[in-house]
Amino acid sequence: MPKPLAERMRPLTLDEYVGQKHLVGEGAVLRKMIDSGHISSFILWGPPGVGKTTLAGIIAHELQVPFYTLSAVTSGVKDVRDVIEKAEKNRFFDAASPILFIDEIHRFSKSQQDSLLGAVEKGVVTLIGATTENPSFEVIRPLLSRCQLYVLHPLEKEDLLQLVDRALTTDVELRKKKITIQENGALLRYSGGDARKLLNVLELVTDGADGEEIVITDAKVENRLQQNPLAYDKDGEMHYDIISAFIKSIRGSDPDAALYWMARMIEGGEDPKFIARRVVISAAEDVGLANPNALLLANAAFDTVMKIGWPEGRIPLAEAVVYLATSPKSNSAYLGIDAALAKVRETGNLPVPLHLRNAPTSLMKDLGYSDGYKYPHDWPGHFTPQQYLPDDLQDARFWHAQHSPAEERLYQWMRTCWQSRFDD
């Protein structure tokens, strides 16, 4: 049985390597290190199928040094120590350090990562780690400080087309077939910038058609795959990137962008409760008092989605998202509560003024509880000035109006009540 196409097409030299020109192109940082014959430890961070493992193998081949590989999925601390011990025995005085490549390094526990520190710092091994997750969250700080971090990007359209052309013209199996690419849109879309996925799709579409001409069209690819082409990891980096783009689009008053990012989440299989919760949060945080009805609509959309689920739930969610995105914005309530929390943490448990305390017993009344409290509804306009904050904070301000039409009315009423206290 021949190897899979993606494995047969794995580059062996930098000249065959496609993409990541910012790292391995002429004059780029990794190219310079490779050309000098000496590399330092580093971590490659990028999505699947963009060449992390391949690049590590090419570097070891170019430098002609021993190359050890571990997978964080199947290896433990003992495996790490065994490899480090083997590397120490096989190292010669002036030779470059052996390379230890750890795939999915973000899956290593803290103790497993700790076991690498001494060998990396002393140069016993040169560590190359590969991860699809943000190293800031998944790799311990001492190890990060001993390694450079290089980010790999999804492959561009030109890179993917170059891979397809090379596969059709050089692969030992595909060269036997008569293959014509009439349309490449679906090929590129299903790959999502992932070289491995692209070659797997190409192999699937061309499989089992020996002796007859194969014409690749978008319809043929879509019919053969019968699956969602979108890359969306509900527990990974893309999950957080897309929800961030979604919220910022609402905050930035762009309903088209907000609907697009929500559609990405829906098509990617995101939990509708997660989307609905974020819509409610956005209504309170970003629209706020500029349009208080936004929170009511967001809550109604949340309740409706819980009742009807997908796919109809997309409609009330879309209604709420467009309403939020097109509403005026104010984060005065959000800033106000954060300012109040900061003051509480700074000042601690300041006593409640006596006139604001309840006095359910005669002893409490004798101690002055509730003495002097003015019941606002007994006064014209249902308001009379009195102190509501602790004595040490009686002049503090936390809420500052942001003068949208709706919030301006609230602000002017506060000016009427409190006069100069609400001068901003």
The 8 nearest C-alpha neighbors of each residue, nearest first, counted from 0:
[[1, 2, 3, 172, 4, 7, 6, 171],
 [2, 0, 3, 4, 7, 172, 171, 6],
 [1, 3, 7, 6, 4, 0, 5, 8],
 [4, 2, 6, 5, 7, 1, 199, 202],
 [3, 5, 7, 6, 8, 198, 2, 202],
 [6, 4, 8, 198, 3, 195, 7, 9],
 [5, 7, 9, 8, 4, 3, 2, 195],
 [6, 8, 4, 5, 9, 2, 3, 170],
 [9, 7, 5, 6, 4, 10, 166, 170],
 [8, 10, 6, 7, 5, 11, 53, 16],
 [11, 9, 15, 16, 12, 8, 53, 13],
 [10, 12, 57, 9, 15, 13, 16, 56],
 [13, 11, 14, 15, 57, 10, 16, 61],
 [12, 14, 16, 15, 57, 11, 10, 23],
 [13, 15, 12, 16, 17, 10, 11, 24],
 [16, 14, 10, 13, 12, 17, 11, 9],
 [15, 17, 13, 10, 14, 12, 18, 11],
 [18, 16, 158, 15, 19, 162, 161, 14],
 [17, 19, 20, 158, 154, 16, 155, 49],
 [20, 18, 21, 22, 23, 151, 152, 17],
 [19, 21, 24, 23, 22, 18, 27, 25],
 [20, 22, 19, 27, 24, 23, 28, 18],
 [23, 21, 27, 20, 29, 19, 28, 24],
 [24, 22, 30, 20, 29, 27, 21, 19],
 [25, 23, 20, 27, 22, 21, 26, 30],
 [24, 26, 27, 23, 30, 20, 31, 21],
 [25, 27, 31, 24, 30, 28, 23, 29],
 [28, 26, 22, 24, 30, 23, 25, 29],
 [27, 29, 31, 30, 22, 32, 26, 23],
 [30, 28, 32, 22, 31, 23, 27, 33],
 [29, 31, 23, 33, 27, 32, 28, 34],
 [32, 30, 34, 28, 29, 33, 35, 26],
 [33, 31, 29, 35, 38, 34, 30, 37],
 [32, 34, 30, 36, 35, 31, 29, 37],
 [33, 35, 31, 36, 32, 30, 37, 29],
 [36, 34, 32, 33, 37, 31, 38, 30],
 [37, 35, 33, 34, 62, 32, 38, 95],
 [38, 36, 35, 32, 33, 95, 39, 62],
 [39, 37, 32, 33, 40, 36, 125, 35],
 [38, 40, 125, 41, 37, 146, 147, 126],
 [39, 41, 126, 146, 125, 127, 147, 38],
 [42, 40, 147, 146, 127, 148, 126, 39],
 [43, 41, 128, 148, 127, 129, 149, 147],
 [42, 44, 129, 149, 150, 128, 148, 51],
 [45, 43, 150, 130, 131, 151, 129, 149],
 [44, 46, 151, 131, 150, 152, 130, 43],
 [45, 47, 131, 49, 48, 153, 152, 44],
 [48, 46, 49, 193, 131, 45, 50, 195],
 [47, 49, 193, 195, 194, 50, 46, 196],
 [48, 50, 193, 47, 153, 194, 51, 154],
 [51, 49, 53, 52, 48, 54, 194, 47],
 [50, 52, 54, 53, 129, 49, 43, 55],
 [53, 51, 55, 54, 50, 56, 129, 102],
 [52, 54, 50, 56, 55, 51, 57, 10],
 [53, 55, 57, 51, 56, 52, 50, 58],
 [54, 56, 58, 52, 53, 57, 59, 51],
 [57, 55, 53, 59, 54, 58, 60, 52],
 [56, 58, 60, 54, 59, 55, 12, 11],
 [59, 57, 61, 55, 60, 56, 62, 54],
 [58, 60, 56, 62, 57, 61, 64, 63],
 [61, 59, 63, 57, 58, 62, 56, 64],
 [60, 62, 58, 63, 59, 57, 33, 12],
 [61, 63, 59, 60, 64, 36, 58, 33],
 [64, 62, 60, 61, 59, 65, 58, 66],
 [63, 65, 97, 62, 59, 66, 95, 98],
 [66, 64, 97, 98, 67, 63, 59, 86],
 [65, 67, 98, 97, 59, 99, 64, 68],
 [68, 66, 99, 100, 98, 65, 69, 82],
 [69, 67, 100, 99, 101, 66, 70, 102],
 [70, 68, 101, 100, 71, 74, 102, 67],
 [69, 71, 102, 72, 101, 73, 74, 103],
 [70, 72, 74, 107, 106, 103, 104, 73],
 [71, 73, 70, 74, 106, 103, 107, 102],
 [72, 74, 71, 70, 75, 69, 78, 107],
 [75, 73, 71, 78, 70, 72, 69, 76],
 [74, 76, 78, 77, 79, 111, 73, 71],
 [75, 77, 111, 79, 78, 80, 114, 74],
 [78, 76, 80, 79, 75, 81, 74, 82],
 [79, 77, 81, 75, 76, 80, 74, 82],
 [80, 78, 76, 82, 77, 81, 83, 75],
 [79, 81, 83, 77, 82, 78, 84, 76],
 [82, 80, 78, 84, 79, 83, 77, 85],
 [81, 83, 85, 79, 84, 80, 86, 78],
 [84, 82, 86, 80, 85, 81, 87, 79],
 [85, 83, 81, 87, 82, 86, 80, 88],
 [84, 86, 82, 88, 83, 87, 81, 89],
 [87, 85, 83, 89, 84, 88, 82, 90],
 [86, 88, 84, 90, 85, 89, 123, 83],
 [89, 87, 85, 86, 90, 84, 91, 83],
 [90, 88, 86, 87, 85, 91, 65, 97],
 [89, 91, 87, 88, 86, 92, 96, 94],
 [90, 92, 94, 93, 89, 95, 88, 96],
 [91, 93, 94, 90, 95, 96, 89, 87],
 [94, 92, 91, 95, 90, 96, 37, 97],
 [95, 93, 91, 92, 96, 90, 64, 97],
 [94, 96, 97, 93, 64, 37, 90, 36],
 [95, 97, 124, 125, 123, 94, 98, 122],
 [98, 96, 65, 124, 64, 66, 125, 86],
 [99, 97, 125, 66, 124, 126, 67, 100],
 [98, 100, 67, 126, 68, 125, 66, 127],
 [99, 101, 68, 127, 128, 67, 126, 98],
 [102, 100, 69, 128, 70, 104, 68, 129],
 [101, 103, 129, 70, 104, 128, 71, 100],
 [104, 102, 130, 105, 129, 71, 106, 101],
 [105, 103, 106, 102, 107, 71, 101, 130],
 [104, 106, 137, 103, 107, 130, 138, 132],
 [107, 105, 104, 71, 103, 108, 72, 137],
 [108, 106, 71, 104, 105, 111, 112, 109],
 [107, 109, 111, 110, 112, 106, 105, 113],
 [108, 110, 112, 111, 113, 107, 139, 138],
 [111, 109, 113, 112, 108, 114, 76, 107],
 [112, 110, 76, 108, 114, 113, 109, 107],
 [111, 113, 109, 114, 110, 115, 107, 108],
 [114, 112, 110, 115, 111, 116, 109, 142],
 [113, 115, 111, 112, 116, 110, 76, 79],
 [116, 114, 113, 112, 118, 117, 119, 111],
 [115, 117, 119, 113, 118, 114, 120, 142],
 [118, 116, 120, 119, 115, 121, 114, 113],
 [119, 117, 123, 121, 120, 116, 115, 122],
 [118, 120, 122, 116, 117, 121, 124, 115],
 [119, 121, 117, 122, 118, 116, 145, 123],
 [122, 120, 118, 119, 123, 117, 124, 116],
 [123, 121, 119, 124, 120, 118, 125, 96],
 [122, 124, 118, 121, 96, 87, 119, 86],
 [125, 123, 97, 122, 96, 98, 119, 118],
 [126, 124, 98, 40, 96, 99, 97, 119],
 [125, 127, 40, 99, 98, 124, 100, 128],
 [126, 128, 100, 41, 42, 40, 99, 101],
 [127, 129, 42, 101, 100, 104, 43, 102],
 [130, 128, 43, 102, 103, 42, 104, 44],
 [131, 129, 103, 44, 132, 104, 105, 43],
 [130, 132, 46, 45, 44, 47, 133, 103],
 [133, 131, 130, 134, 236, 105, 235, 137],
 [132, 134, 135, 136, 137, 236, 131, 44],
 [135, 133, 137, 138, 136, 132, 105, 130],
 [134, 136, 133, 137, 138, 140, 139, 143],
 [137, 135, 134, 133, 138, 139, 132, 105],
 [136, 138, 134, 105, 135, 133, 139, 132],
 [139, 137, 134, 105, 136, 135, 140, 143],
 [140, 138, 142, 141, 143, 137, 109, 112],
 [139, 141, 143, 142, 144, 138, 135, 145],
 [142, 140, 144, 143, 139, 145, 116, 113],
 [143, 141, 145, 144, 140, 139, 116, 146],
 [144, 142, 140, 146, 145, 141, 139, 138],
 [143, 145, 141, 142, 146, 140, 147, 139],
 [146, 144, 142, 143, 141, 120, 147, 40],
 [147, 145, 41, 40, 143, 144, 148, 42],
 [146, 148, 41, 42, 40, 149, 145, 143],
 [147, 149, 42, 41, 43, 146, 150, 44],
 [150, 148, 43, 42, 44, 147, 151, 41],
 [149, 151, 44, 45, 43, 152, 148, 42],
 [152, 150, 45, 44, 19, 149, 43, 49],
 [151, 153, 45, 154, 150, 19, 49, 46],
 [154, 152, 192, 49, 193, 155, 46, 151],
 [153, 155, 192, 158, 18, 152, 49, 159],
 [154, 156, 158, 157, 159, 192, 153, 18],
 [155, 157, 159, 158, 160, 154, 187, 192],
 [158, 156, 160, 155, 159, 161, 154, 162],
 [159, 157, 161, 155, 156, 160, 154, 18],
 [158, 160, 162, 156, 161, 157, 163, 155],
 [161, 159, 163, 157, 162, 158, 164, 156],
 [160, 162, 158, 164, 159, 163, 165, 157],
 [163, 161, 159, 165, 160, 164, 166, 158],
 [164, 162, 160, 166, 165, 161, 167, 159],
 [165, 163, 161, 167, 166, 162, 160, 168],
 [164, 166, 162, 168, 163, 167, 169, 161],
 [167, 165, 170, 163, 169, 164, 168, 162],
 [168, 166, 164, 165, 173, 169, 174, 170],
 [167, 169, 165, 166, 174, 164, 170, 173],
 [168, 170, 166, 165, 167, 171, 174, 173],
 [171, 169, 166, 173, 172, 174, 167, 168],
 [170, 172, 174, 173, 169, 175, 168, 7],
 [171, 173, 174, 170, 175, 176, 4, 1],
 [172, 174, 175, 176, 170, 167, 171, 166],
 [175, 173, 176, 172, 171, 170, 168, 167],
 [174, 176, 173, 172, 177, 171, 209, 210],
 [177, 175, 173, 174, 178, 209, 210, 212],
 [178, 176, 212, 213, 211, 179, 175, 210],
 [177, 179, 213, 176, 212, 214, 180, 215],
 [178, 180, 214, 181, 213, 215, 177, 212],
 [181, 179, 215, 182, 214, 183, 178, 216],
 [180, 182, 216, 215, 179, 214, 183, 217],
 [183, 181, 216, 180, 217, 184, 215, 185],
 [182, 184, 186, 185, 187, 217, 180, 216],
 [185, 183, 187, 186, 182, 188, 217, 216],
 [184, 186, 217, 188, 187, 183, 189, 220],
 [187, 185, 183, 189, 184, 188, 190, 197],
 [186, 188, 190, 184, 185, 189, 183, 191],
 [189, 187, 185, 190, 191, 186, 184, 228],
 [188, 190, 228, 186, 191, 187, 185, 229],
 [189, 191, 197, 196, 187, 193, 192, 188],
 [190, 192, 193, 189, 188, 187, 230, 229],
 [191, 193, 154, 153, 190, 155, 194, 159],
 [194, 192, 48, 190, 196, 191, 195, 49],
 [195, 193, 197, 48, 196, 49, 198, 192],
 [196, 194, 48, 198, 197, 5, 193, 199],
 [195, 197, 199, 190, 193, 194, 198, 200],
 [196, 198, 190, 194, 200, 195, 199, 193],
 [199, 197, 201, 195, 200, 5, 196, 202],
 [198, 200, 196, 202, 201, 197, 195, 203],
 [201, 199, 203, 197, 198, 202, 196, 204],
 [202, 200, 198, 204, 199, 203, 205, 197],
 [201, 203, 199, 205, 200, 204, 206, 198],
 [202, 204, 200, 206, 201, 205, 199, 223],
 [203, 205, 201, 202, 206, 200, 220, 223],
 [206, 204, 202, 203, 201, 208, 207, 213],
 [207, 205, 203, 204, 208, 202, 209, 201],
 [206, 208, 209, 205, 204, 203, 210, 202],
 [207, 209, 206, 211, 205, 210, 213, 212],
 [210, 208, 211, 207, 176, 175, 206, 212],
 [209, 211, 208, 176, 212, 177, 175, 213],
 [212, 210, 209, 208, 213, 177, 176, 178],
 [211, 213, 177, 178, 214, 210, 176, 179],
 [212, 214, 178, 177, 179, 215, 211, 205],
 [215, 213, 179, 180, 178, 181, 216, 212],
 [214, 216, 180, 181, 179, 213, 219, 182],
 [217, 215, 182, 219, 218, 181, 214, 220],
 [216, 218, 185, 220, 219, 182, 221, 184],
 [217, 219, 221, 216, 220, 222, 185, 215],
 [220, 218, 222, 216, 217, 221, 223, 215],
 [219, 221, 223, 217, 218, 222, 224, 185],
 [222, 220, 218, 224, 223, 219, 225, 217],
 [221, 223, 219, 220, 225, 224, 218, 217],
 [222, 224, 220, 221, 225, 219, 204, 203],
 [223, 225, 221, 226, 222, 220, 200, 203],
 [226, 224, 222, 221, 223, 227, 220, 228],
 [227, 225, 224, 228, 221, 223, 222, 229],
 [226, 228, 229, 225, 266, 267, 189, 230],
 [229, 227, 189, 226, 230, 188, 190, 191],
 [230, 228, 227, 231, 267, 189, 191, 266],
 [229, 231, 228, 191, 232, 267, 237, 227],
 [232, 230, 267, 229, 233, 237, 238, 264],
 [231, 233, 235, 234, 238, 237, 230, 236],
 [234, 232, 238, 235, 231, 269, 237, 268],
 [235, 233, 232, 238, 236, 237, 239, 231],
 [236, 234, 232, 238, 237, 233, 132, 239],
 [235, 237, 238, 239, 132, 240, 133, 234],
 [238, 236, 240, 239, 235, 232, 241, 231],
 [239, 237, 233, 236, 235, 241, 240, 232],
 [240, 238, 242, 237, 236, 241, 243, 235],
 [239, 241, 237, 243, 238, 242, 236, 244],
 [242, 240, 244, 243, 239, 238, 237, 245],
 [241, 243, 245, 239, 244, 240, 246, 238],
 [242, 244, 240, 241, 246, 245, 239, 247],
 [243, 245, 241, 247, 242, 246, 248, 240],
 [246, 244, 242, 257, 248, 260, 243, 247],
 [247, 245, 249, 243, 248, 244, 250, 242],
 [246, 248, 250, 244, 249, 245, 251, 243],
 [247, 249, 251, 257, 245, 253, 246, 250],
 [250, 248, 324, 252, 246, 251, 247, 257],
 [251, 249, 247, 248, 252, 285, 246, 324],
 [250, 252, 248, 249, 253, 247, 324, 246],
 [253, 251, 324, 249, 250, 325, 254, 248],
 [252, 254, 248, 255, 256, 251, 324, 249],
 [255, 253, 257, 324, 321, 256, 258, 252],
 [256, 254, 258, 257, 253, 259, 321, 248],
 [255, 257, 259, 258, 254, 253, 248, 260],
 [256, 258, 254, 248, 245, 260, 259, 255],
 [259, 257, 261, 255, 256, 260, 262, 254],
 [260, 258, 256, 262, 261, 257, 255, 263],
 [261, 259, 263, 245, 262, 257, 258, 256],
 [260, 262, 258, 264, 263, 259, 257, 265],
 [261, 263, 265, 259, 260, 264, 266, 258],
 [264, 262, 260, 266, 261, 265, 267, 259],
 [263, 265, 267, 261, 269, 262, 266, 268],
 [264, 266, 262, 268, 267, 269, 263, 261],
 [267, 265, 263, 268, 264, 262, 229, 269],
 [268, 266, 264, 231, 265, 269, 263, 229],
 [267, 269, 265, 266, 264, 270, 231, 233],
 [268, 270, 264, 265, 267, 271, 233, 273],
 [269, 271, 273, 272, 268, 274, 265, 264],
 [272, 270, 274, 273, 275, 269, 304, 308],
 [273, 271, 275, 270, 274, 276, 305, 301],
 [272, 274, 276, 271, 270, 275, 277, 269],
 [275, 273, 271, 277, 276, 272, 278, 270],
 [274, 276, 272, 278, 301, 277, 273, 271],
 [277, 275, 279, 273, 278, 274, 272, 280],
 [276, 278, 280, 274, 279, 275, 281, 273],
 [277, 279, 275, 281, 276, 280, 297, 282],
 [280, 278, 297, 282, 276, 277, 281, 298],
 [281, 279, 277, 283, 282, 278, 284, 276],
 [280, 282, 284, 278, 285, 283, 279, 277],
 [283, 281, 294, 279, 286, 280, 293, 284],
 [284, 282, 287, 280, 281, 294, 285, 286],
 [283, 285, 281, 333, 330, 287, 282, 280],
 [284, 286, 330, 281, 329, 287, 328, 282],
 [287, 285, 328, 329, 282, 289, 283, 290],
 [286, 288, 283, 329, 289, 285, 284, 291],
 [287, 289, 291, 290, 406, 329, 286, 405],
 [288, 290, 405, 329, 406, 287, 328, 403],
 [289, 291, 288, 292, 293, 287, 286, 405],
 [292, 290, 288, 293, 287, 294, 289, 295],
 [291, 293, 295, 290, 294, 296, 297, 288],
 [294, 292, 296, 291, 295, 282, 290, 297],
 [293, 295, 282, 297, 292, 296, 291, 283],
 [296, 294, 292, 298, 293, 297, 299, 291],
 [295, 297, 299, 293, 298, 294, 300, 319],
 [298, 296, 294, 279, 300, 299, 295, 319],
 [299, 297, 301, 295, 300, 296, 294, 279],
 [298, 300, 296, 302, 297, 301, 303, 295],
 [301, 299, 303, 297, 315, 298, 302, 316],
 [300, 302, 298, 275, 304, 299, 303, 297],
 [303, 301, 299, 305, 300, 304, 298, 306],
 [304, 302, 300, 306, 305, 301, 299, 307],
 [303, 305, 312, 308, 301, 307, 306, 302],
 [306, 304, 302, 303, 308, 307, 301, 272],
 [307, 305, 303, 304, 308, 302, 312, 301],
 [306, 308, 304, 305, 312, 303, 311, 309],
 [309, 307, 304, 312, 305, 306, 310, 311],
 [310, 308, 312, 311, 313, 307, 271, 304],
 [309, 311, 312, 313, 308, 314, 307, 265],
 [312, 310, 309, 313, 314, 308, 307, 315],
 [313, 311, 304, 309, 308, 314, 310, 315],
 [312, 314, 316, 311, 315, 317, 310, 309],
 [315, 313, 317, 312, 316, 311, 318, 310],
 [316, 314, 318, 300, 317, 312, 313, 319],
 [315, 317, 313, 319, 314, 318, 300, 320],
 [316, 318, 320, 314, 315, 319, 313, 321],
 [319, 317, 315, 316, 321, 320, 322, 314],
 [318, 320, 322, 316, 317, 321, 297, 323],
 [319, 321, 317, 323, 322, 318, 324, 316],
 [320, 322, 324, 254, 318, 323, 319, 325],
 [323, 321, 319, 325, 320, 324, 326, 318],
 [324, 322, 320, 326, 321, 325, 319, 293],
 [323, 325, 252, 249, 321, 254, 322, 326],
 [324, 326, 322, 323, 252, 321, 254, 327],
 [327, 325, 323, 324, 322, 328, 290, 286],
 [328, 326, 289, 286, 290, 325, 329, 403],
 [327, 329, 286, 289, 285, 326, 287, 330],
 [330, 328, 286, 289, 287, 331, 285, 288],
 [329, 331, 285, 333, 332, 284, 287, 334],
 [330, 332, 334, 333, 329, 335, 400, 399],
 [331, 333, 335, 334, 330, 336, 398, 287],
 [334, 332, 330, 335, 331, 284, 336, 337],
 [335, 333, 331, 337, 332, 336, 338, 330],
 [336, 334, 398, 397, 332, 338, 333, 337],
 [335, 337, 339, 338, 333, 334, 340, 332],
 [338, 336, 340, 334, 339, 335, 341, 333],
 [337, 339, 341, 335, 336, 340, 397, 334],
 [338, 340, 336, 342, 337, 341, 397, 335],
 [341, 339, 337, 343, 342, 338, 336, 344],
 [340, 342, 338, 344, 339, 343, 337, 345],
 [341, 343, 345, 339, 340, 344, 346, 338],
 [344, 342, 340, 346, 345, 347, 341, 339],
 [345, 343, 341, 342, 347, 346, 340, 339],
 [344, 346, 342, 343, 347, 341, 340, 348],
 [347, 345, 343, 344, 342, 348, 349, 341],
 [346, 348, 343, 344, 349, 345, 342, 350],
 [349, 347, 350, 346, 343, 344, 351, 345],
 [348, 350, 347, 389, 351, 346, 391, 390],
 [351, 349, 352, 348, 389, 390, 353, 391],
 [350, 352, 389, 353, 349, 355, 356, 388],
 [351, 353, 355, 354, 389, 350, 356, 390],
 [354, 352, 368, 356, 355, 369, 351, 367],
 [353, 355, 369, 370, 372, 371, 356, 352],
 [356, 354, 353, 369, 352, 372, 357, 351],
 [357, 355, 369, 353, 368, 354, 358, 351],
 [356, 358, 369, 359, 368, 355, 354, 363],
 [357, 359, 363, 368, 364, 360, 369, 356],
 [358, 360, 357, 363, 361, 364, 362, 368],
 [361, 359, 363, 362, 358, 364, 365, 357],
 [360, 362, 364, 363, 365, 359, 358, 366],
 [363, 361, 365, 364, 360, 366, 358, 359],
 [362, 364, 366, 358, 360, 368, 361, 365],
 [363, 365, 361, 368, 367, 366, 362, 358],
 [364, 366, 362, 363, 367, 361, 368, 360],
 [367, 365, 363, 364, 368, 362, 361, 353],
 [368, 366, 364, 370, 365, 369, 353, 363],
 [367, 369, 353, 364, 358, 363, 370, 356],
 [370, 368, 354, 356, 355, 357, 372, 353],
 [369, 371, 354, 367, 368, 372, 353, 364],
 [372, 370, 354, 369, 373, 353, 367, 355],
 [371, 373, 354, 369, 370, 355, 374, 385],
 [372, 374, 375, 371, 383, 385, 377, 354],
 [373, 375, 376, 377, 372, 378, 383, 382],
 [376, 374, 382, 381, 377, 378, 383, 373],
 [375, 377, 381, 378, 374, 382, 379, 380],
 [378, 376, 375, 374, 381, 379, 373, 382],
 [377, 379, 381, 376, 375, 382, 380, 383],
 [380, 378, 381, 382, 377, 376, 383, 375],
 [379, 381, 382, 378, 376, 383, 375, 377],
 [382, 380, 376, 375, 378, 379, 377, 383],
 [383, 381, 375, 380, 378, 379, 376, 384],
 [382, 384, 375, 378, 385, 381, 373, 416],
 [385, 383, 382, 417, 386, 416, 375, 373],
 [384, 386, 387, 383, 373, 372, 382, 388],
 [385, 387, 388, 393, 384, 389, 390, 352],
 [386, 388, 385, 389, 355, 393, 352, 351],
 [389, 387, 393, 386, 392, 390, 352, 351],
 [390, 388, 392, 391, 393, 351, 352, 349],
 [389, 391, 393, 392, 388, 352, 350, 386],
 [392, 390, 389, 393, 349, 388, 394, 395],
 [393, 391, 395, 389, 390, 394, 388, 396],
 [392, 394, 388, 390, 395, 389, 391, 386],
 [395, 393, 392, 396, 420, 388, 391, 390],
 [396, 394, 392, 393, 397, 388, 391, 339],
 [397, 395, 398, 394, 399, 421, 420, 335],
 [396, 398, 335, 338, 339, 399, 395, 336],
 [397, 399, 335, 396, 331, 400, 332, 334],
 [400, 398, 331, 397, 401, 335, 423, 396],
 [399, 401, 402, 331, 410, 398, 406, 407],
 [402, 400, 403, 329, 331, 399, 406, 407],
 [401, 403, 407, 406, 400, 404, 410, 405],
 [402, 404, 406, 405, 289, 407, 401, 327],
 [405, 403, 407, 406, 402, 408, 289, 327],
 [406, 404, 289, 407, 403, 408, 290, 288],
 [405, 407, 409, 403, 289, 408, 404, 402],
 [406, 408, 402, 410, 404, 409, 405, 403],
 [409, 407, 411, 406, 410, 405, 412, 404],
 [410, 408, 406, 412, 407, 411, 413, 405],
 [409, 411, 407, 413, 408, 412, 400, 406],
 [410, 412, 414, 408, 413, 409, 407, 415],
 [411, 413, 415, 409, 414, 410, 416, 408],
 [414, 412, 416, 410, 411, 415, 417, 409],
 [415, 413, 418, 411, 417, 412, 416, 421],
 [414, 416, 412, 413, 418, 417, 411, 410],
 [417, 415, 413, 414, 418, 412, 382, 384],
 [416, 418, 414, 420, 413, 415, 419, 421],
 [419, 417, 414, 420, 415, 416, 421, 413],
 [418, 420, 422, 421, 417, 414, 423, 415],
 [421, 419, 418, 417, 422, 414, 394, 396],
 [420, 422, 419, 414, 423, 418, 417, 413],
 [421, 423, 419, 420, 414, 418, 417, 399],
 [422, 421, 399, 400, 420, 419, 396, 410]]
